[in-house]
């Protein structure tokens, strides 16, 4: 019996390990760039469709996470800053387990995106294809790619996701400023603090 349980656990671990890589390292190329995802407008976009001449900002987000809600103003500000610097912006909802009837249904996404006045795509990541390719596991979690579709920063928006008033270092803003002026990104990787992406098991 113990042997059967051990074999079952090994099979589950192998499936999870095969499903997505341990991490997407700095210097990696933009993965799954041509997969089309449904936007709250009803249109479909790929990462390549959204990318602009100076790069792409990918943010994994949702409607329900308290950390996402605390970061609403900062999300809008950093996305607008990216667009002003000719960097494409896309928000991705990978909460597949809550898709059918939960707070992350497509209809809920439409309502949330409208309420937040999003002027960039907010898309459905069907079957977690993009989250798995990025090895993303938190909301909010950010990935900044340069004009060559190379990853230059990943992690949090800033150093205090729980309180905008307590922010001392604006990681993502600094990364965008450095990248677009040809300087090295000062901090390339930070820990994302937020809610776990709800994958279908």
KAMONOR-V765520 format. One record per helix or strand of 2 or more residues. SS is the DSSP state (helix for helix, strand for strand). FROM is the first residue (numbers start at 1). TO is the last residue. Records with the same first field share a line. If there is no record, write none. Layout:
# KAMONOR-V765520
SS: FROM-TO / FROM-TO
This chain:
# KAMONOR-V765520
helix: 2-19 / 47-50 / 66-70 / 72-84 / 96-98 / 106-115 / 126-134 / 164-166 / 171-180
strand: 37-39 / 44-45 / 55-61 / 88-93 / 121-124 / 138-139 / 141-145 / 150-155 / 195-196
